[in-house]
């Protein structure tokens, strides 16, 4: 990666940190605290993240890394829905992680950038909810580079599969602070650079899509049939 690209990535991460530090300070552990709008929309997103899991595949709960975990809302949702996971979360906002650790003492939470994780720290599943929907002041070109690098990193940490969401370009209005992509472009990237074992969900009632990428076809089929 060039020095210019590295600096652009660092600028995006720092902009995210400042933005979410501000929203959490203002709204606390809530949907608005992570800048996700109303609670029903957040629940839809959480549900889509958990659909990556191959239910009943192992006798023990699968390990899951929640990238951009915020205050640990996905863990709360998984407990509510009875989906057992060995949960780990990572986020760049220390205040969010402090709250998450206090609310969920049995889970693992880490303050930091996912790019700092070694690929030896692998997980069965890696989810990335709401990071690649926001660009703030970043250029489209810089966000394109950042998103590709992040998606590659997610997949490198996953033993079974990943899921991430993005704003869809199939809309009649685009907000200047959000990051929109054509699903076909992301499908092409994932199938070329990661795996041809993927699924796309563009049918749920939000202006976004979720992409699931698996290392094994059996895992992909079981997750969606479960």
NORSULKA-V610027 format. One record per residue. N is the residue number from 0. PHI is phi in degrees with one decimal (NA if undefined). OMEGA is omega in radians with two decimals (999 if undefined). NEAR is the number of other C-alpha atoms within 8 Angstrom. Layout:
{{N;PHI;OMEGA;NEAR} {N;PHI;OMEGA;NEAR}}
This chain:
{{0;NA;-3.12;4} {1;-70.2;3.13;5} {2;-62.6;3.14;6} {3;-63.6;3.13;6} {4;-65.9;3.12;10} {5;-62.5;3.12;9} {6;-65.8;3.12;8} {7;-65.0;3.09;9} {8;-61.2;-3.14;10} {9;-63.4;3.12;8} {10;-65.9;3.11;8} {11;-64.5;-3.14;11} {12;-61.7;-3.13;9} {13;-67.3;3.08;8} {14;-64.9;3.06;9} {15;-59.4;-3.09;9} {16;-59.6;-3.13;10} {17;-64.8;-3.10;8} {18;-64.0;-3.06;8} {19;-76.6;2.99;12} {20;-61.8;3.13;10} {21;-67.9;-3.12;8} {22;-66.9;3.14;13} {23;-70.7;3.10;14} {24;-63.4;-3.09;8} {25;-82.9;-2.98;7} {26;-116.3;3.10;9} {27;70.0;-3.07;9} {28;-77.7;-3.09;10} {29;-150.8;3.12;7} {30;-61.0;3.12;11} {31;-73.2;3.11;12} {32;-66.2;3.05;14} {33;-109.3;3.04;11} {34;59.9;-3.12;8} {35;-112.4;3.08;11} {36;77.4;-3.00;8} {37;-82.6;-3.05;8} {38;-59.7;3.12;8} {39;-57.4;3.09;6} {40;-66.6;3.11;10} {41;-62.6;3.13;11} {42;-63.5;3.07;9} {43;-60.3;-3.13;8} {44;-63.2;3.11;9} {45;-58.9;3.12;11} {46;-59.8;3.12;8} {47;-64.7;3.12;9} {48;-64.4;-3.09;12} {49;-72.0;3.12;8} {50;-66.4;3.11;9} {51;-70.3;-2.99;14} {52;-77.7;3.05;7} {53;-84.6;-3.04;12} {54;-67.0;3.07;7} {55;75.1;-3.07;5} {56;-75.6;-3.10;5} {57;-133.1;3.14;6} {58;-73.3;3.13;5} {59;-109.8;3.14;4} {60;-60.5;3.10;8} {61;-71.4;3.07;10} {62;-82.5;-3.09;11} {63;-138.7;3.04;13} {64;-104.8;3.13;12} {65;-102.0;-3.09;14} {66;-86.5;-3.00;12} {67;77.5;-2.95;12} {68;-72.0;-3.10;12} {69;60.4;-3.09;12} {70;-92.4;3.09;9} {71;86.9;-3.11;10} {72;-62.1;3.13;8} {73;-65.1;3.10;9} {74;-64.4;3.08;8} {75;-57.6;-3.11;8} {76;-65.8;-3.14;10} {77;-64.4;3.09;12} {78;-64.9;3.13;9} {79;-59.7;-3.09;7} {80;-89.6;3.11;6} {81;75.2;3.10;6} {82;-98.6;-3.07;7} {83;-81.4;3.08;8} {84;-141.2;2.95;9} {85;-89.3;-2.87;9} {86;-92.2;2.94;11} {87;-132.8;3.12;12} {88;-127.7;3.08;13} {89;-136.2;-3.14;17} {90;-152.3;-3.10;16} {91;-88.3;-3.11;9} {92;-100.5;-3.07;12} {93;-58.9;-3.11;8} {94;-63.6;3.09;8} {95;-66.2;-3.13;12} {96;-66.9;3.09;15} {97;-59.9;3.11;8} {98;-65.2;-3.11;10} {99;-61.0;3.14;12} {100;-64.0;3.14;11} {101;-67.4;-3.09;7} {102;-80.1;-3.05;6} {103;-134.2;-3.04;8} {104;-65.6;-3.11;7} {105;-88.9;-3.13;4} {106;-94.2;3.13;9} {107;-106.6;3.11;9} {108;-131.3;-3.06;10} {109;-132.8;3.03;9} {110;-85.6;3.10;10} {111;160.2;-3.14;9} {112;-95.9;-3.10;10} {113;-58.7;3.13;9} {114;-65.0;-3.14;6} {115;-81.2;-3.12;6} {116;-75.2;3.07;7} {117;-77.3;3.12;5} {118;-69.4;3.03;7} {119;-74.2;3.10;5} {120;-90.2;-3.02;7} {121;-90.1;-3.12;9} {122;-136.6;3.08;12} {123;-61.6;-3.11;11} {124;-132.1;3.07;15} {125;-127.6;3.13;16} {126;-118.3;-3.12;13} {127;-139.5;-2.97;14} {128;-109.5;3.00;14} {129;89.4;3.12;11} {130;-76.8;-3.07;8} {131;-88.4;3.01;12} {132;-106.0;-3.00;11} {133;-124.0;3.07;9} {134;-118.1;-3.09;13} {135;55.6;-3.10;9} {136;-99.6;-3.10;5} {137;-67.8;3.08;8} {138;-76.0;3.09;7} {139;-60.6;-3.13;8} {140;-60.9;3.14;6} {141;-66.3;3.11;11} {142;-67.5;3.09;12} {143;-60.7;3.12;8} {144;-64.2;-3.12;9} {145;-62.7;-3.10;9} {146;-63.8;3.13;9} {147;-63.1;3.13;8} {148;-64.9;-3.14;8} {149;-66.4;-3.13;9} {150;-62.8;3.07;8} {151;-59.3;-3.12;9} {152;-65.2;3.10;10} {153;-55.1;-3.07;12} {154;-68.5;-3.14;12} {155;-66.7;-3.12;8} {156;-92.2;-3.02;12} {157;-102.4;3.06;13} {158;-83.4;-3.08;9} {159;-116.4;-3.09;11} {160;-171.3;3.14;15} {161;-133.4;2.94;15} {162;-143.7;3.05;13} {163;-147.0;3.12;13} {164;-122.9;3.13;14} {165;-145.0;3.04;13} {166;-70.7;3.14;13} {167;-84.4;3.07;12} {168;-79.5;3.14;8} {169;-84.5;-3.13;6} {170;-136.9;3.10;7} {171;-103.4;3.07;4} {172;-152.8;3.11;4} {173;-125.8;3.06;7} {174;-78.0;-3.01;5} {175;-67.6;-3.10;5} {176;-93.2;-3.11;8} {177;-103.9;-3.06;11} {178;-112.4;-3.07;12} {179;-108.2;3.09;10} {180;-138.5;3.00;10} {181;-75.4;-3.13;9} {182;-54.7;-3.12;9} {183;-62.8;3.11;6} {184;-65.9;-3.13;8} {185;-72.3;3.05;9} {186;-59.5;3.14;9} {187;-61.0;3.12;8} {188;-62.4;-3.08;9} {189;-64.4;-3.10;12} {190;-70.5;-3.14;11} {191;-83.9;-2.99;8} {192;-103.5;-3.08;6} {193;-114.1;-3.05;10} {194;-164.3;3.05;11} {195;-85.3;3.14;8} {196;-96.9;-3.06;11} {197;-144.1;2.99;12} {198;-138.3;3.12;8} {199;-126.9;3.05;8} {200;-116.7;3.14;8} {201;-117.9;-2.95;7} {202;-103.1;-3.09;5} {203;-81.8;-2.92;6} {204;-82.0;2.98;4} {205;-133.0;-3.11;6} {206;-84.8;-3.09;8} {207;-155.7;3.05;9} {208;-142.6;3.07;15} {209;-117.1;3.11;12} {210;-117.5;3.12;12} {211;-110.7;-3.14;12} {212;-125.7;-3.04;16} {213;-120.0;3.06;13} {214;-87.4;-3.07;10} {215;-138.2;-3.08;8} {216;-63.0;-3.13;8} {217;-63.0;3.11;6} {218;-65.2;3.13;11} {219;-61.9;-3.10;16} {220;-65.4;-3.11;8} {221;-65.1;-3.13;10} {222;-63.3;-3.07;12} {223;-87.1;3.09;9} {224;-90.6;-3.04;5} {225;-74.3;999;6}}
